[in-house]
Amino acid sequence: MATITPQELQSKVGQHLGTSDWVLVDQEMINKFADATGDHQFIHIDEEKAKQTPFGGTIAHGFLTLSLMPMLGQSTDGPKVGGVKMGVNYGCNKVRFLSPVRSGKRVRSHVKLLELEEKRPGQWQQTNEVTIEIEGEEKPALIAEWISQFFV
C-alpha cells in the first residue's frame, strides 16, 4: 500500500478514510475480556441465563467493542502516513453505544477524518469519527470520536 504525508492526510479532513476488515466477536473473546476487566456480568458470560434476556444470548461488553478500534484501524483500507515512529491513544470526545454486539457476530469500522493538527514539529493529533458496524444489522454498535497522536 502506498503511503502519504501528514499534509496529504490533512487535505482529507471531512472525508471517509476507509473501512476495516470484518472481525468475529465470539464467546471466547468476550470471556477473555471479562477476565481481563473483572466484568463478569451474566449477560456477557452466562449463555443460558443470557438467553432469558431481551438479547436472546450473550453480548459483548461495550468497552470490548470500543477496545477493538485499534485492531480494526490497522486493517482499514484507507491511506497510511509514512514514516510514523510511534502512535498513542489520546482519548475520546464522544462515545455512544447504540446497539449490543451479540456473541458470534462480526463487526467492522468505518473511519471519517474530522481533524488533523500538527501540535509541534513531527507530532500530529488526529480526530476520527469511528462507526463500528455489526454485520447484518441496521444500527451500528457504536460511534466514537477517537483522538490519537502520531509522531513522524
VEXDREN-2710 file (C-alpha; in Angstrom, 1 decimal):
% VEXDREN-2710
k/r/px/py/pz
1/MET/0.0/0.0/0.0
2/ALA/1.3/3.5/-0.8
3/THR/1.9/5.9/1.9
4/ILE/1.1/9.6/2.2
5/THR/2.5/12.6/4.2
6/PRO/0.7/14.1/7.1
7/GLN/0.0/17.2/5.0
8/GLU/-1.7/15.0/2.3
9/LEU/-3.8/13.4/5.1
10/GLN/-4.7/16.8/6.3
11/SER/-6.3/17.5/3.0
12/LYS/-8.7/14.7/3.6
13/VAL/-10.4/16.3/6.7
14/GLY/-14.1/15.7/6.4
15/GLN/-13.7/12.6/4.2
16/HIS/-14.3/8.9/4.7
17/LEU/-10.8/7.3/5.2
18/GLY/-11.7/3.7/4.8
19/THR/-13.4/0.6/6.1
20/SER/-11.7/-2.2/8.1
21/ASP/-11.8/-5.9/7.7
22/TRP/-14.6/-7.9/9.5
23/VAL/-13.7/-9.3/12.9
24/LEU/-15.6/-12.0/14.7
25/VAL/-16.7/-11.3/18.3
26/ASP/-17.1/-14.8/19.7
27/GLN/-17.7/-16.1/23.2
28/GLU/-14.1/-16.8/23.7
29/MET/-13.2/-13.2/23.0
30/ILE/-16.0/-12.0/25.4
31/ASN/-14.9/-14.3/28.2
32/LYS/-11.2/-13.2/27.9
33/PHE/-12.3/-9.6/28.1
34/ALA/-14.4/-10.4/31.1
35/ASP/-11.4/-12.0/32.8
36/ALA/-9.1/-9.1/31.8
37/THR/-11.5/-6.4/33.2
38/GLY/-13.2/-8.3/36.0
39/ASP/-16.6/-7.6/34.5
40/HIS/-18.4/-10.9/34.7
41/GLN/-22.0/-9.8/34.5
42/PHE/-24.1/-12.7/33.3
43/ILE/-25.2/-11.0/30.1
44/HIS/-21.6/-11.4/28.9
45/ILE/-20.6/-14.8/30.1
46/ASP/-23.6/-17.0/31.1
47/GLU/-25.0/-18.2/27.9
48/GLU/-28.0/-20.0/29.5
49/LYS/-29.1/-17.1/31.7
50/ALA/-28.5/-14.6/28.9
51/LYS/-31.0/-16.5/26.7
52/GLN/-33.7/-15.3/29.1
53/THR/-32.9/-11.6/28.4
54/PRO/-34.2/-9.4/25.5
55/PHE/-30.8/-10.0/23.9
56/GLY/-31.5/-13.7/23.5
57/GLY/-27.9/-14.6/24.3
58/THR/-24.6/-13.2/25.5
59/ILE/-23.4/-9.9/24.3
60/ALA/-20.0/-8.2/24.1
61/HIS/-19.1/-5.6/26.7
62/GLY/-19.4/-2.1/25.2
63/PHE/-15.9/-1.5/26.2
64/LEU/-14.8/-4.6/24.4
65/THR/-16.3/-3.2/21.2
66/LEU/-14.6/0.1/21.9
67/SER/-11.3/-1.6/22.5
68/LEU/-11.4/-3.2/19.0
69/MET/-10.8/0.2/17.4
70/PRO/-7.0/0.0/17.2
71/MET/-7.1/-3.5/15.7
72/LEU/-9.8/-2.5/13.2
73/GLY/-7.9/0.6/12.4
74/GLN/-4.9/-1.5/11.4
75/SER/-6.9/-3.3/8.7
76/THR/-8.6/-0.2/7.4
77/ASP/-8.2/0.1/3.6
78/GLY/-7.6/3.9/3.8
79/PRO/-4.4/5.9/3.4
80/LYS/-1.4/5.3/5.8
81/VAL/1.0/8.0/6.8
82/GLY/4.6/7.0/6.0
83/GLY/7.5/7.3/8.4
84/VAL/5.4/7.1/11.6
85/LYS/7.7/6.3/14.5
86/MET/5.0/5.9/17.2
87/GLY/1.3/6.3/17.7
88/VAL/-0.6/6.8/21.0
89/ASN/-4.2/7.0/22.1
90/TYR/-5.1/10.4/23.4
91/GLY/-8.8/9.8/24.3
92/CYS/-12.3/10.2/23.0
93/ASN/-14.5/13.3/22.8
94/LYS/-17.7/11.2/22.5
95/VAL/-18.6/7.6/22.7
96/ARG/-22.1/6.2/22.3
97/PHE/-23.0/2.5/22.5
98/LEU/-26.0/2.2/20.2
99/SER/-26.6/-1.5/19.7
100/PRO/-25.3/-4.6/21.5
101/VAL/-22.9/-6.9/19.7
102/ARG/-24.2/-10.5/20.1
103/SER/-21.7/-13.3/20.5
104/GLY/-20.9/-14.8/17.1
105/LYS/-21.4/-11.5/15.2
106/ARG/-18.8/-9.8/13.0
107/VAL/-18.0/-6.1/13.3
108/ARG/-16.0/-3.7/11.2
109/SER/-15.2/0.0/11.4
110/HIS/-15.8/3.0/9.1
111/VAL/-13.5/5.9/9.7
112/LYS/-14.0/9.6/8.9
113/LEU/-11.3/12.1/9.5
114/LEU/-12.6/15.0/11.5
115/GLU/-9.4/16.9/12.3
116/LEU/-5.7/16.7/11.9
117/GLU/-3.4/19.2/13.6
118/GLU/0.3/19.4/14.0
119/LYS/0.8/20.1/17.7
120/ARG/4.6/20.6/17.5
121/PRO/7.0/19.6/14.7
122/GLY/6.5/16.0/13.9
123/GLN/3.7/15.4/16.4
124/TRP/0.2/15.2/14.8
125/GLN/-3.1/14.9/16.6
126/GLN/-5.9/13.2/14.6
127/THR/-9.6/13.1/15.5
128/ASN/-11.6/10.4/13.7
129/GLU/-15.3/9.6/13.8
130/VAL/-15.3/5.8/14.1
131/THR/-18.5/3.9/13.4
132/ILE/-18.5/0.2/14.3
133/GLU/-21.0/-1.7/12.1
134/ILE/-22.5/-5.1/13.1
135/GLU/-22.8/-7.4/10.1
136/GLY/-26.4/-7.8/9.0
137/GLU/-27.8/-5.1/11.4
138/GLU/-29.0/-1.7/10.5
139/LYS/-28.0/0.1/13.7
140/PRO/-24.2/0.4/14.5
141/ALA/-22.7/-1.0/17.7
142/LEU/-21.1/2.4/18.5
143/ILE/-20.0/5.7/17.2
144/ALA/-17.0/7.4/18.8
145/GLU/-14.8/10.5/18.2
146/TRP/-11.4/9.0/18.8
147/ILE/-8.3/11.2/19.3
148/SER/-4.9/9.8/18.7
149/GLN/-1.4/11.2/18.1
150/PHE/1.3/10.0/15.8
151/PHE/4.9/11.0/15.6
152/VAL/7.0/11.3/12.4
END
